[in-house]
Amino acid sequence: MVPRETDTMDILITGANRGIGKALFKACARRPNHTVIAGVRDPDSESSQALHSVTFGQGSRAILVKIDSASEADFPAAVETLRSQHGIEKLDLVIANAGISKYFGKATETPAQQMLDHFTINAVGPLLLFQATASLLSASLTPKFVAISSGAGSIAGIDKLPIENTAYGSSKTALNFITRRIHFENPHLIAFPINPGWLQTDLGNHAAQSSGLSEAPVAVEDGVNGILNVVDKATREKTSGRFWSWDEQELQW
């Protein structure tokens, strides 16, 4: 499909009914002329249906599609649904946000199943998401694929984060590699991982409490505004293929 200019910005966000994903969804929905697509495990759930009631900018709308990151079949099925039932012909921005962090422990005691679970959702899921949406991204004039990563995925910064997160951290490191690989293989695309900050979501606060803190240090709104600021200004030349943080700082791999 030949890329073409349209008046509507079409965005897909996975894990959009809670935490960072929900905050990103709400922020994008407030903008005018945006079609914001929520990829969620259960579109009929109360938390998913509530997305229809957020504040929308003029000409903006919501679409819900089923994407369970543990289901390989969900990704192409969701794209087919977007094409056939909702008339989506392009995607300008895909945010791979869905992720898990459900185990903390030393490398010597981390169960294999925890490694597999974290890699399936946090690394393989975003890869399958890109594979399914690649054709729709190629139909955009300025396509962007953004992976919500973590400072825990920085090998260079592992000594600065005193958390026993072998499963989670290594899965985010794998996500960083995959996203950088996508950058090099797709010269038309802006692709990069971004650290959202240690946000005060359920996930972030749980990790903070596991480290002896009362809550995570960064407000959700601050982190999300920072993420979208980086995304809005992102270019192939200056942003793509690098590891960024919500506060516009480039991170070491």
Kinemage of the C-alpha trace (Angstrom):
@kinemage 1
@onewidth
@group {chain A} dominant
@subgroup {mainchain}
@vectorlist {calphas} color= white
{ca met a 1} P 0.000 0.000 0.000
{ca val a 2} L 1.320 3.439 -0.931
{ca pro a 3} L 1.604 5.717 2.120
{ca arg a 4} L -0.815 8.606 1.989
{ca glu a 5} L -1.622 11.663 4.049
{ca thr a 6} L -4.905 11.679 5.965
{ca asp a 7} L -6.546 13.947 8.513
{ca thr a 8} L -6.773 11.264 11.190
{ca met a 9} L -4.008 9.908 13.410
{ca asp a 10} L -4.470 6.164 13.933
{ca ile a 11} L -2.851 4.731 17.071
{ca leu a 12} L -2.796 1.240 18.575
{ca ile a 13} L -1.876 0.758 22.236
{ca thr a 14} L -1.707 -2.679 23.848
{ca gly a 15} L -2.526 -3.162 27.517
{ca ala a 16} L -4.633 -0.004 27.289
{ca asn a 17} L -7.155 -0.666 30.060
{ca arg a 18} L -4.832 -0.260 33.035
{ca gly a 19} L -1.694 1.466 34.272
{ca ile a 20} L 0.561 3.182 31.754
{ca gly a 21} L -1.486 1.924 28.822
{ca lys a 22} L -4.697 3.453 30.136
{ca ala a 23} L -2.984 6.771 30.828
{ca leu a 24} L -1.511 6.775 27.308
{ca phe a 25} L -4.926 5.942 25.847
{ca lys a 26} L -6.615 8.806 27.701
{ca ala a 27} L -3.913 11.300 26.728
{ca cys a 28} L -4.108 10.350 23.044
{ca ala a 29} L -7.924 10.316 23.059
{ca arg a 30} L -7.994 13.937 24.251
{ca arg a 31} L -6.239 14.992 21.056
{ca pro a 32} L -8.400 15.947 18.053
{ca asn a 33} L -8.891 13.654 15.053
{ca his a 34} L -7.368 10.587 16.663
{ca thr a 35} L -8.538 7.015 16.315
{ca val a 36} L -7.166 5.341 19.425
{ca ile a 37} L -7.248 1.553 19.308
{ca ala a 38} L -7.035 -0.307 22.604
{ca gly a 39} L -5.581 -3.788 22.438
{ca val a 40} L -6.943 -5.558 25.522
{ca arg a 41} L -7.287 -9.148 26.701
{ca asp a 42} L -11.055 -8.859 27.208
{ca pro a 43} L -12.815 -6.050 25.293
{ca asp a 44} L -16.068 -6.770 27.174
{ca ser a 45} L -14.604 -6.307 30.651
{ca glu a 46} L -15.663 -3.326 32.747
{ca ser a 47} L -12.188 -1.782 32.640
{ca ser a 48} L -12.078 -2.080 28.849
{ca gln a 49} L -15.590 -0.752 28.238
{ca ala a 50} L -14.788 2.228 30.478
{ca leu a 51} L -12.402 3.435 27.769
{ca his a 52} L -15.416 4.493 25.710
{ca ser a 53} L -16.259 7.008 28.458
{ca val a 54} L -12.978 8.922 28.592
{ca thr a 55} L -12.773 12.500 27.314
{ca phe a 56} L -12.314 12.631 23.545
{ca gly a 57} L -11.018 15.458 21.410
{ca gln a 58} L -13.063 16.694 18.466
{ca gly a 59} L -13.284 14.029 15.776
{ca ser a 60} L -11.615 11.367 17.930
{ca arg a 61} L -12.924 7.886 18.691
{ca ala a 62} L -12.050 4.612 20.417
{ca ile a 63} L -11.853 1.091 19.031
{ca leu a 64} L -11.373 -1.991 21.208
{ca val a 65} L -9.821 -5.189 19.877
{ca lys a 66} L -8.854 -8.414 21.601
{ca ile a 67} L -5.101 -8.848 21.997
{ca asp a 68} L -3.849 -11.254 24.628
{ca ser a 69} L -0.062 -11.157 24.379
{ca ala a 70} L 0.082 -14.836 25.346
{ca ser a 71} L -1.979 -15.757 22.264
{ca glu a 72} L -0.038 -15.794 18.998
{ca ala a 73} L -3.278 -15.921 17.005
{ca asp a 74} L -4.691 -12.751 18.572
{ca phe a 75} L -2.290 -10.397 16.786
{ca pro a 76} L -3.185 -11.129 13.140
{ca ala a 77} L -6.838 -11.595 14.119
{ca ala a 78} L -6.917 -8.119 15.666
{ca val a 79} L -5.451 -6.555 12.529
{ca glu a 80} L -7.978 -8.375 10.346
{ca thr a 81} L -10.767 -7.070 12.596
{ca leu a 82} L -9.439 -3.528 12.284
{ca arg a 83} L -9.351 -3.790 8.507
{ca ser a 84} L -12.668 -5.556 7.905
{ca gln a 85} L -14.888 -4.181 10.673
{ca his a 86} L -13.477 -0.716 11.356
{ca gly a 87} L -11.999 0.381 8.038
{ca ile a 88} L -8.499 0.910 9.405
{ca glu a 89} L -6.109 1.211 6.449
{ca lys a 90} L -3.002 2.444 8.247
{ca leu a 91} L -1.405 2.814 11.649
{ca asp a 92} L 0.673 5.898 12.381
{ca leu a 93} L 1.782 4.787 15.827
{ca val a 94} L 1.899 1.418 17.552
{ca ile a 95} L 2.783 1.391 21.248
{ca ala a 96} L 3.746 -2.046 22.565
{ca asn a 97} L 2.834 -1.457 26.181
{ca ala a 98} L 1.375 -4.737 27.477
{ca gly a 99} L 3.745 -6.372 29.924
{ca ile a 100} L 4.081 -8.256 33.186
{ca ser a 101} L 6.277 -8.079 36.261
{ca lys a 102} L 5.103 -10.779 38.630
{ca tyr a 103} L 8.190 -12.301 40.177
{ca phe a 104} L 11.171 -10.978 42.112
{ca gly a 105} L 14.075 -13.206 43.023
{ca lys a 106} L 17.777 -13.847 42.605
{ca ala a 107} L 19.119 -15.480 39.452
{ca thr a 108} L 20.031 -18.547 41.500
{ca glu a 109} L 16.394 -19.182 42.385
{ca thr a 110} L 14.337 -17.792 39.475
{ca pro a 111} L 12.133 -20.613 38.104
{ca ala a 112} L 12.320 -21.412 34.405
{ca gln a 113} L 8.569 -20.885 34.064
{ca gln a 114} L 8.887 -17.320 35.333
{ca met a 115} L 11.540 -16.661 32.694
{ca leu a 116} L 9.308 -18.119 29.989
{ca asp a 117} L 6.255 -16.172 31.155
{ca his a 118} L 8.095 -12.842 31.204
{ca phe a 119} L 9.781 -13.402 27.843
{ca thr a 120} L 6.492 -14.485 26.238
{ca ile a 121} L 4.623 -11.328 27.239
{ca asn a 122} L 7.401 -8.726 27.414
{ca ala a 123} L 9.533 -9.688 24.408
{ca val a 124} L 7.786 -12.149 22.091
{ca gly a 125} L 4.457 -10.314 22.370
{ca pro a 126} L 5.821 -7.003 21.024
{ca leu a 127} L 7.584 -8.879 18.209
{ca leu a 128} L 4.317 -10.553 17.196
{ca leu a 129} L 2.590 -7.177 17.450
{ca phe a 130} L 5.052 -5.639 15.030
{ca gln a 131} L 4.800 -8.548 12.626
{ca ala a 132} L 1.006 -8.232 12.561
{ca thr a 133} L 0.918 -4.445 12.186
{ca ala a 134} L 3.874 -3.994 9.814
{ca ser a 135} L 1.713 -3.657 6.707
{ca leu a 136} L -0.520 -1.034 8.329
{ca leu a 137} L 2.523 0.873 9.559
{ca ser a 138} L 3.993 0.854 6.056
{ca ala a 139} L 0.828 2.601 4.838
{ca ser a 140} L 1.579 5.625 7.052
{ca leu a 141} L 3.750 8.516 5.905
{ca thr a 142} L 5.517 8.692 9.277
{ca pro a 143} L 5.099 5.320 11.010
{ca lys a 144} L 6.334 4.857 14.563
{ca phe a 145} L 6.720 1.673 16.601
{ca val a 146} L 7.420 2.359 20.271
{ca ala a 147} L 8.126 -0.343 22.844
{ca ile a 148} L 7.513 0.468 26.497
{ca ser a 149} L 10.689 -0.875 28.052
{ca ser a 150} L 12.264 -0.245 31.447
{ca gly a 151} L 15.453 0.976 33.025
{ca ala a 152} L 15.632 -2.591 34.341
{ca gly a 153} L 16.436 -3.655 30.779
{ca ser a 154} L 19.675 -1.678 30.682
{ca ile a 155} L 22.647 -4.006 31.112
{ca ala a 156} L 24.906 -0.999 31.649
{ca gly a 157} L 22.675 0.229 34.477
{ca ile a 158} L 22.157 -3.042 36.321
{ca asp a 159} L 24.367 -1.987 39.234
{ca lys a 160} L 22.244 1.146 39.761
{ca leu a 161} L 18.973 -0.748 40.244
{ca pro a 162} L 19.125 -2.887 43.404
{ca ile a 163} L 16.130 -5.062 42.548
{ca glu a 164} L 16.222 -8.843 42.168
{ca asn a 165} L 14.433 -8.867 38.816
{ca thr a 166} L 16.186 -11.517 36.720
{ca ala a 167} L 13.043 -12.514 34.798
{ca tyr a 168} L 11.623 -9.036 34.229
{ca gly a 169} L 14.904 -7.238 33.551
{ca ser a 170} L 16.222 -9.776 31.067
{ca ser a 171} L 12.896 -9.827 29.199
{ca lys a 172} L 13.104 -6.056 28.779
{ca thr a 173} L 16.702 -6.378 27.582
{ca ala a 174} L 15.421 -8.792 24.937
{ca leu a 175} L 12.683 -6.296 24.031
{ca asn a 176} L 15.327 -3.613 23.531
{ca phe a 177} L 17.274 -5.869 21.163
{ca ile a 178} L 14.153 -6.745 19.174
{ca thr a 179} L 13.136 -3.098 18.817
{ca arg a 180} L 16.619 -2.057 17.706
{ca arg a 181} L 16.609 -4.963 15.227
{ca ile a 182} L 13.290 -3.687 13.871
{ca his a 183} L 14.873 -0.250 13.439
{ca phe a 184} L 17.734 -1.577 11.327
{ca glu a 185} L 15.535 -3.796 9.178
{ca asn a 186} L 12.929 -1.119 8.373
{ca pro a 187} L 14.472 2.111 7.049
{ca his a 188} L 11.061 3.752 6.578
{ca leu a 189} L 10.164 3.301 10.251
{ca ile a 190} L 10.862 5.166 13.482
{ca ala a 191} L 11.319 2.452 16.110
{ca phe a 192} L 12.718 2.705 19.616
{ca pro a 193} L 12.240 1.437 23.178
{ca ile a 194} L 11.475 3.922 25.927
{ca asn a 195} L 11.777 3.735 29.699
{ca pro a 196} L 8.522 5.188 31.086
{ca gly a 197} L 10.049 5.937 34.450
{ca trp a 198} L 9.322 4.199 37.720
{ca leu a 199} L 5.658 5.176 37.695
{ca gln a 200} L 3.049 5.088 40.425
{ca thr a 201} L 0.991 2.350 38.762
{ca asp a 202} L -0.028 -0.876 40.496
{ca leu a 203} L 2.943 -2.574 38.819
{ca gly a 204} L 5.373 0.224 39.684
{ca asn a 205} L 4.249 0.557 43.279
{ca his a 206} L 4.456 -3.209 43.793
{ca ala a 207} L 8.061 -3.164 42.599
{ca ala a 208} L 8.795 -0.172 44.822
{ca gln a 209} L 7.345 -1.875 47.882
{ca ser a 210} L 9.418 -4.973 47.117
{ca ser a 211} L 12.448 -2.668 47.361
{ca gly a 212} L 11.397 -1.111 50.667
{ca leu a 213} L 9.802 2.060 49.240
{ca ser a 214} L 6.257 3.206 49.951
{ca glu a 215} L 5.539 3.977 46.289
{ca ala a 216} L 7.248 4.548 42.954
{ca pro a 217} L 8.904 7.965 42.534
{ca val a 218} L 7.311 9.251 39.293
{ca ala a 219} L 3.669 10.327 38.905
{ca val a 220} L 1.857 8.533 36.079
{ca glu a 221} L 0.838 11.788 34.373
{ca asp a 222} L 4.427 13.057 34.348
{ca gly a 223} L 5.727 9.831 32.847
{ca val a 224} L 3.029 9.614 30.179
{ca asn a 225} L 3.398 13.258 29.166
{ca gly a 226} L 7.128 12.664 28.889
{ca ile a 227} L 6.669 9.553 26.754
{ca leu a 228} L 4.346 11.338 24.326
{ca asn a 229} L 6.689 14.313 24.159
{ca val a 230} L 9.510 12.017 23.023
{ca val a 231} L 7.206 10.187 20.597
{ca asp a 232} L 5.820 13.393 19.077
{ca lys a 233} L 9.284 14.769 18.352
{ca ala a 234} L 10.841 11.470 17.282
{ca thr a 235} L 12.667 11.295 13.958
{ca arg a 236} L 14.395 8.487 12.128
{ca glu a 237} L 17.726 10.312 12.253
{ca lys a 238} L 17.808 11.463 15.885
{ca thr a 239} L 15.557 9.080 17.807
{ca ser a 240} L 15.074 5.739 16.084
{ca gly a 241} L 17.205 2.775 17.101
{ca arg a 242} L 18.198 4.313 20.427
{ca phe a 243} L 17.070 3.671 24.007
{ca trp a 244} L 15.242 6.640 25.512
{ca ser a 245} L 13.766 7.662 28.830
{ca trp a 246} L 10.555 9.591 29.448
{ca asp a 247} L 12.603 12.661 30.441
{ca glu a 248} L 14.322 12.811 27.008
{ca gln a 249} L 17.551 11.274 28.294
{ca glu a 250} L 19.239 8.670 26.114
{ca leu a 251} L 20.011 5.511 28.078
{ca gln a 252} L 22.814 3.009 27.703
{ca trp a 253} L 21.936 -0.440 26.440
